[in-house]
Amino acid sequence: MYKKILFGTCLTAYCDHIFNFTLNLVIENNARLWIYHGLGQLDLSEGETIEKIKDGETRMVEAYAERMKNRKFSDYMINVSNGDKVSEMSKLAKNAGIDAIVIGTSTETPLDVGEGSVSNSLGPTAAEIILKAPCPVIVVPPSLLPGLAIG
């Protein structure tokens, strides 16, 4: 069903679990994966911005490449950008013809911010991408993550 999937990450331990969900989805659908990390608005020189983007790309390879290699998956692209995260992710999804975006509920592990696994809130980026994305958005709830499952 999905041939192109975009995973939005904040490069936290919380996103590691969401990445595992995404990787399973990509493999099950024989899809291509885009991994996106937004740096937000940077008030830096062009050279400093380029350096931050390169650093972000390196961090993403360190975080995810080995797991994909272990699953014999290699059909992926890494994207890091500065600017408004939602606008940049939406633009990438539109330009690449993405079929679905996979994100978590927020950039914080729910228990770290005092929420239970039945929290009713979304982080601002998740709420905004749901409204502005050019394709369906799959939000992985905390209850699907190891250690936070209920029942």
TAUR-V41696 format. One line per field, one symbol per residue. ss: DSSP state (H for helix, E for strand, L for the rest). Layout:
ss=???
This chain:
ss=LLLEEEEELLLLHHHHHHHHHHHHHHHHHLLEEEEEEELELLLLLHHHHHHHHHHHHHHHHHHHHHHHHHLLLLLEEEEEELELHHHHHHHHHHHHLLLEEEEELLLLLHHHHLLLLLLLLLLHHHHHHHHHLLLEEEEELHHHLLLLLLL
